[in-house]
Amino acid sequence: MSGGWKVGVVTGTRTETPSARSITLDVPGWGGNLAGQHLDLRLTAEDGYQAVRSYSVASAGPGDTVELAVDRIDTGEVSPYLVDELLPGDQVELRGPLGGWFVWKPETSAPAVQLIAGGSGVVPLLAMARAHAASGSIADMRLLYSVRTPDDVFFRDELQRLGVDVTFVHTRRAPDGASRPAGRVTRELLAELVHPASVDPDVFVCGPTGFVESVATWLVDLGFRPERVKTERFGGL
């Protein structure tokens, strides 16, 4: 249950990319969340003006610790403050957890799980990878992660430790020695890099709206069952 607004106290921050950082908060009464859920975050200015934005939760499971990862939108009202100014000890208001459809539960998982992320859309999928590791699930979980450059990867070290098979697609600059040149995800590349439709995996796609809509359409074209393909998208602001 989401309940009302709760006060979260920042306990730490970490730079993830040149434009993003992760934020850990202690939120008394949070109680935990499912992998893939999101929350509303509210900031209140000294003059009383309030701004509310929704963010996916990177953490999963029981407890009162919440982790977010925020990418700065230079024209935004909230993300520049969260990325550049928020300090340990600062307080923000949170409401959640929210959402019950775009979630991964180990007890109801298919034998194969395909995660597909565009940019900061990896955040709720990281929560799923964390839940997968914590539960000891034997589901074959894979992540296809589309990023602009190697410098734009969120949670790089942890993704390597979690035991999820990760494949990167670099859209603007590939790392030195990469076997695949930089370029966007295409229908053909998708077919090559994800679980085959024949294994009937659970599929979770998160990222910018255009990316998610294209990938979801291609997956259905490739024979994936629409009811197995769950999507979450965000706009540019």
N, C-alpha and C positions, 0 to 999 in steps of 0.2 A: 504494500500500500504506500502511496506517495505521501500522504499527509499534507501538512502545511509547510511554511518556510522554516528552515533550520539555519542556525548560524554555524558556518564552517570557519575554522581557524587554520591559516596556512602554516604547515609544519616544515615545508621544504619545496624548493624548485630546482629544476635541472634543465639546462639547455639541450634541446633535441636536434634542432636544425638552426641555420642562421636566422630564421624567422619564427621559430616556435620553441616553446618549452613546456615541460610537464610540471604539474603543480599537485602537491600532496596536501590534503586537508584532514583535520580531525573534525568530525561532524557528530557531536553527541546526539544519539537517537536515530542515526541513519539506519543501523541494523543490518546493512548489507544490500547487495543487488545481484541480479542475474547478469551473466555475461552478454553484453550487447545492449543493455539498457542505457538511457540517457537521463539528464536532469536539466532543470532550468536554473540559471544563475542570475541573481539580481544585484546590481550595484546602485547605490543611492548617493547622489552628489550632496554637497553641503547645502545647496539651495532646495533640496528635496526632489530634484529630478531623478527619475528612476529609469534604468535600462535593463531589459531582461533578454537573455540569449540562452539557447539550448546547446548543450555540449554532451557528446558521448562520454561515457565513463570507461576509463581504461582498466579500472580495478574490477574485481568480481569476487563474490563470496560473502560470508558473514563478516560483521564487524562495523566499526564506525570510521574507518579510514577510507577516504575517497581520493582517487587519482584521476586527474584530467590531463589532456594535452591540447594546447591551444596554438593555432597558427595565426600569426598577426595578419589582419586585413587593415592596410594602412588607412583606408577611409572609414574604418569601423569606429563605433563608439566604445566598445567593450574590449575587444581583443588586444589593441595596443596597450591598454592599461594592464591587462592580465599578463602579457608577455614582457613588457618593459618596466613596469613600476611595482607590481605586487611584491610584497616582502613577507618573509616569515613573521608570524604574529599578526598580520593583517586579517581582517574578517570579511567574509562575503556571505550572502544569503543563498541558500540552495533549497530547491524543491524537487523531491523525487524519492526513490527512483521511478522513472516513467517508461512506459512501453512494455508490452508483453509478447509482441509478435516477432520482432527482430532479435531473438535471443537464442543462444545455444545451451541445451541442457544435456549433460552427459548421459542421463538415464533414458532419454528419448532419441538419442543420436542415431543416425544411419551409420553403417559401417565405414562410409567414406564421407568426408566433409571438405568442401572446397570454399575457401575464403578468397575474395577478390577485392582489392583495395586500390583506390586512387588517392594519392596524397595523404592528407590527414584523415581520410576515411579508414585508415588502418586502426584507429583508436579502438572502436568497439570490437574489431576483429582480434586485436591484441588481448582484450579481455577474454575472448573465446579461447585463444591459445593458452592463456594463463589458466583458465578453468579446465581446459583439456589436460594440462600438465598436472594440476593439483588433484584432479579426480582419478588419475591413472587410467584414463580412457584409452582403449585400444583402437578407437576409430582412426582411420588414416586421414589425418588433417593436413591439408596443403594450403599454402597462401601464395597467390599471385599478386604482386605488389608493384603498381605502376607509380613511378616517381620521376621528377624532372631530371635530377642528377644524383650521384651517389651521396652528395651532401644533404639531400632532402629526406633521408630515411629517418623515420621516427623509431626509437627504441631498437636501434640496430643490434647492440650487444645482446639484449635480452631475446630478441627473435632468434638469434643463433643458439641460445641456450635452451630454448623451450622444446626442442625436439620436433618442431613443425617444419615440414619441407617448404622452404621459401624460394620462390623464383622472382627475380626482379626484372622489370621492363623499364628502361630509362628512356624518357621521351625527348630529352634535350641533349644530354651528354652522358655517354656510357663510360664506365671506368676503363682505365688502360688495360689492354689485353682481353677485353670482353669478347665473347664469342658472337654476340649479337649487336649490331650497330644501334645507335639511338633511333627511336621511332615510337609512334603510338601503338597501343594495343589495337589489333585488327581482328576481324572474325577468324582469319586463317591462323593468326598467332594464338588466339584464344584456344582454338581447337587443338593446337599443338601442346599447349602448356598446362592445361587443367585436366582433372580427372575425366576420363571418357564418360559420355552420357550413359553408356551401358551399365556402369556400376551404380547408377541412380543415387548420386550423392546429395546430401543437404548442401545447398549453395547459399552463401551470404555475400552480397555485393554492397559496398559502401564507398561513396566518393562524390565528386561534383555531379550535378544533375545530368549533364550531357554524357559523361562517362558511364554512369550507372544505366541510363536508358539504352545506350548503345550495347553495352555488355549484356544486359538482360535480354534484349531482342536477339542478339547473336546466340546466346545460350539456348533459347527456345528453338531457333533455326537449326541448331546443332543436335536437337533431340532431347534436351533436358526438359523434364516435366515442369511446367510453369508453377505448379503448387510447391515445388521443391526450391524454387529460386526466390529468396527473400531479399528485398532491397531497402536501402536507406540512403537518402541523398541530401545534399545541402547546396544552397545557392552560392553566389559569389560575394555576398555581403553578410 
